[in-house]
Amino acid sequence: MEPRAPVGLYVHVPFCVSLCPYCEFVVFTGRAARGPRSGVGAFLAAARVELGLRADDLDARFGPPGSPGRLPLSSLYFGGGTPSLLPAEEIAGLIDIVRGRFGLASDAEITVEANPGPADRGNARGFVQAGITRMSIGAQSFQQAELRVLGRRHRPGDVAETVAEARSAGIASLSLDLLYDVPGQTADSWADSLRQALAAAPDHLSLYALALGDPDREGLTGPLGDHLPTRRGAARWRSQAGALQDEDRAAAMYEHASERLAAAGWRGYEISSWAQPGHECRHNLAYWRREPVAAVGPGAHSFDGISRHWNAALLGPYLEALLPPSGRPASLPPGGIEVVDTETAEAERVMLALRTDAGLPAADLDHLPLSRVAAWGTDLDLLWVAGERVALTTRGRLLADSLFERLF
């Protein structure tokens, strides 16, 4: 295996007005996100420096943009956090740097994540002028009671308003995120949220089961960790919320969504993702296809085909490395690296491919370890084989983790 130049770039914008108790992403809130003591300006300055340093490294390894081994990026993704809090001119400036130093394909997919509240959704028209082609909106639910439980600041009606503003501004592709297995959620409330999401007429839907992890216990925090320590209140909320979750109810919600969306002509192209034709998320497909993706920002992960690199989550060391005191040159922020061995790479290839409706070549079933579980998977309606491809059934998607455990 040889390292490869990235096909996409992820920019992590680590600021939110407030912290949702279930969120495990690297975010800084309150005064850090807004007002005279905000860290946004320093972050933007540091991100511009990091973009330059990462581009220098790619130039040295693969040649400048346009070289045979350095095609223009096909996707650029501003995630968070709430990147829609950034002024449109700052987004434009970052895109200009990426276009000049990394190269951007003429039809590149350029996404910005947005919260739908009036104070969070940002300037859609300015984003389009900056170069944004796609917006991913964190709706999460269309039920006010569920939004309140989740700690969300917006109202259900704000989602439709955000979609309308984005459409009017000319954003070409719109995605909505929804959560299921939320405390207090019922089959009827989930069905209603799905109905209202479809009524908003997005182009893409991402449906996620509410995940309640513990980064501290999993060893993901610390000076070089890619997660921030869990706040005490959030830890307490997750413990209480977890006791109210139900696997069978979550499975029924997923099956309802799969059937409802299939009947409406949506393609479930990945376990958690449905799209209208031509609106599959190009950036996320790069991850599922194990393609190399570069990344900048606190907690951001990159992959070059043979190793994964990540920036530490803490904002202070990130800024200190990239904006050092006078006289010291800037350096890449602290973080970590993991080299992926051949066996792990093969396991990832199989598992990520099976997450998508494209699946795997059926010929792979003739090889270990797939051959050990192929008959078991088909007998239990977890896998289906059609022609030259093998993929997960809806039941297989629900039990994917169990299947993957048997594979590897």
N, C-alpha and C positions, 0 to 999 in steps of 0.2 A: 504494500500500500504506500502511496505517496500523498503528501499534503496537496490540497487544491485551493485555488483562489475562491473567494466567496461568490455565491450567486445572489445573496441578499445581505441586508444590514439591518440590525435591530438597534434602536436608540431608546434607552430606558430613561424616562423622565420621572424622577422619584418624589413627586409632590401631589398631595391631595388636600382639599380643604379640611376634611376630617377622616378618621380611620374607621372603616367598617370592621367589626370584631372578627369576622371570618377571614379577612384578607391576610395572606402570607407574603404578598409582594413587598418589595423594598419601597416604602413610602415614608415621607416626612410631612407632618401636618401642622395646622395652626399657624403660628407666627413664622415657622420655617417656610411655609408655602405662600404667605401673603403678608403685605405690610412692609414697613421700613426695615425690619430685621429679617426679611425673607432671604433664603439662601438660593433663590432661583437665578439671580444674576451671576453669582459666583459659579453655580453649576453650569450655566450656559457657557461661560468663559472656559471652564475646565473641559466641558464636552467638546468644544471647538479644538482645544489643544489635543485631546485624546484622539479625535478624528484624524488630525494631522499625523500623530505618532503611529496610529494603526495603519494609515495609508503609506507612511514611509516604510513600515515593515513589509507591507504587501508589495511595494515597488521593488524592494531588495530581494524578495523571495520569488516573485512571479513576473517582474517587469512592470512598466507603467500601464495604466488603463489603455486598452486597445491592443496590447500585446497578445500573441497567440494563446497564452495561458491565462489571460486576464480579460475575460469578456465583461462588458458593462453589467452592472447589477440589474437583476430583473425585478427586485422588490426592495422597498425601504419601509420600515415599520416603526412608528413612534408609539411606544407602549408605556405603561406606567403602573401605578400612579395615574395621574390625569393630565396627559399631554395637551388636552384642549385648553388647559389653563394658560398655556404659553401664548404670548402675542403672535399673531400671524406673521409679522415681519421677522420674528426670531425663528419660526419654523422655516420661513423662506431662506433665511441666512444659512441654516443648517443644511437644507436641501442643496443650496448652491455649493457649499463645501463638498458635500457628497458627490455631486455631479462632477466637480472639477478634479477631485482627488481619487475617487473610486470609479467614476463612470456610471451613468444611469442610462439604461435602454430607453429608447424613445417612447416605448409603450410600458414603461415600468409601472408596477402597482405601488402606489405610495399611500400608506394607511396612517391615519391618526385615530387613536382611541379617544372617546369622549364620554363624560358623564352627562346625562340629559338635563340636569337642573339648570335653571336660567343663569346662575352664577358660575356654572362649570362648563357649559357646552362650547363656549368660545365663539369665534367669528367664522362661521362656515364660508361666507363669501371670501373673506381674507385667506382662509385655508386653500380654497380653490385657486385663488390668484398665486398663492405660494407654490402650488404644484400638487396638492393633495388630490388623489383620485378616489380614495376609499375611506369611509368612516365606520368605525366599530363602536357601537353605542351600548353602554352598560345598563340596559333596562333592568335586568334581573327578575322583575316581577311586575305585573300590572295590578296587583292587589295592595292597597294602601297599608293594610295591617301587616302584610309580609314585608313590605319595604321598611316599615317601622322596626320589625323584629331584626331585620338584617342591618339596621343602622344606616340605611340609605337616606339621603337628604332630599331626593326629588319626589314628585308626585307622579302617579300613573299618566296623567295628561301631559306631563312634560316630555314624555317619549315621542308622542305623535307630533308635538311642536318641534322637537329637535329634528325628527325625520323630515317634516315639511320645510324647515329652514335649510336643511342640507340639500334637499331636492331642488328647492328654488335657487340655491347658490350654484347648482350644477355639479355636485358630487356624483360621480358616475356609479358608485357601488356602495350600498349601505348594508351593514350587518347589525343584528341585535343579539345580545347575550341574555339568556334566561337561566335561572337556577331552579332545580327541583330537589325534592327531599328537604325542604325548608321547614323548620319547626312551625307547626300550626297550619301548614299547607294541606289541602285536601285534593282528592281527585278532581272535584268540581272546580276548585280555584285554579288548579294547574291547567285544566282544559280551557278555562276562561282566559287565563294569561296567554295561552297559546293562540286562542282565537283572536285576541286583541293584537297580538304580535303580527299575525298574518294580515289583519285588517290594516295595519300600518304600511303594508306592502314593501317590506325590505327585500333585498336581493339575497341575503344570507342570514342564517340563524345558527348560533352556537348554543347548545343546550348542555349544561353541566350539572352533575349531581353536586350538592353542597359538600365540599371536602373540609374536614376539620382536623388539620394536622397539628403537630407539636414540633416545630423546628428546633427548639432547645433540646428536647429529648432525642431527636434524630441527629444531633451533632452538627447542625447546619449554621449555628450562630458562632460568635467568637470573632477575634480580630481578622481572620481570613475567611470567615464564613460568608455565604452568599445570601443569608437571611438575617433579619434583625431579631433581637430577642423579643419574645412575645410579651406584650403588656399584660399586667396582672388582670385587668378587667376583661381583656379579650380571652385570656386563658379560662377565666371563670365562665364567660359566655359560651365558649366552645364546649366545655364540659357539660353545661346544662343543655345546650342545643343537641349534642350528640345523643343524650339520653332520650330525646324526642324523635330521633330519626328511625326509619323503618326500611329495611332492605326490600321487603316484598312490595311495600307501597311505592318505593322508588322505581323498582322494576316495572310495575304497572304504569307508572307515569311515563317512563321511557318508551314502553311498548305503545302506549296511546299516541305519543308524539310521533313515533316512527310510522304508525299506520295513518295518522292524520296527514302528515306531510307527504307520504308516498301517494296518498289519494289525491292530494292537491298538485302533484307533479313535481315535487321537490326531490332532488337527488341527495341521499344521505351518503356523501362521498367519504366520510370519516366518522368514527364512532360518535363524536360529539358535534358534527358539522353537517349542515344541509345547505344547499345552494340552488338557485335558479341557474339555468344553463349559462356558462361563461362567467359566473360569479364565484367560483371556488377560490378560496384565499390562496393566492400564489405563494405568499410568504410562508404560511403554515405548511403547505405542501412540501416546501423545501425541507422542513424538519422531518416530516414523515417519510421522505425519500432519502434521508441521511445525506442531504447535500450540504456543502459548507456554507456557513452563515457567520458573518462577523458581527460584533456587538460592542457597544460603548455604554457607559453609565454605571452607577453603583449596582452591584448584584447581577450585571448582565453576563450572559454566557455566549461564547463563540465556539465554533467547531470547524476544523480544517480538513476533515476526512479521516484523520488519525488520532487527534487529541482534542480535548475540550479545555478551554481556558475560561476562567471567570474572574470578575472583579469582586473584591470584598464589598459587603453591603454598606459599611459605615461611611458616611458622607465626609467626615473630617479628614481621614487619611486619603480619601479620593481627591479632595481639593488640595491637600498639602502636596501630594505627588505632582499634580498637574499644574498647580499655581504656586510654586515654591517661593520662599522669600528671595529677595533680590540677590543675584549672584549665583544661584543654584539653577542648573538646567532642569527643565521639566522631565519627568519620567513617567512611565506607565504606572497606573495605580496598583496597589497590592492586591493579591488574589491567589488563585491556585491553578493547577493544571492536572489533568488526568489523561494518560495515554491509554487508548482503547486497544486491547489485544485482539488477535484474530478471532478467537472464540466469542468474545463479547460483541465484536462487530457483526458476526453472523447472527447472533441472537437478536441484536437490535434490528438488523435488516428484516428478519422474519417477523418480529413483533410489530414493528412500525408498518410494514407492508400489510399485515393482517388488520391493522386499524382502519385501513382504507377499503373502499369497495373494489378497487383494482385488485387487491389481494396479491397472491403469489402465483408464479407459474405452477401448474399442476405437476410438472416434472419434478419439482422440489419434493413432492411427497415420496419419491423413490429414495430419498436420502435421509439418513439419520440427522437430527433427532425427530424430524417431522413424521417419518414413517411409523414411529412408535405410538403416536397418538392420532394418526389420521383416521383409522377405523373407529376408534373410541369417539372422536369428535363428530364424525358423520352419523354414527349410531345415535348419539344424544342430540342431534340437530344443532350442533355448534358450528360445524363447517359444511359448506356446500361446494361441490365441484361441478363446474359447467365448462365444457370444452377444454380449453387449455389453462383455465384459471381456477384457483381455490380461494374462497373468501369466508368470512364469518357470516353466519345467519344473524338475525336480530337477537335470538337467544344466545348465540355465541358472543355477540357484543356485550351482552349483559354479564356473561361469565368469562370474559376475556382474560382476566387475571388468573383464574383457575386453569384455563387452557394454557396460558404462557408458563405457568409453574410446572406443568407436566412436560412442556416442550424442553425446558432448560432447567 
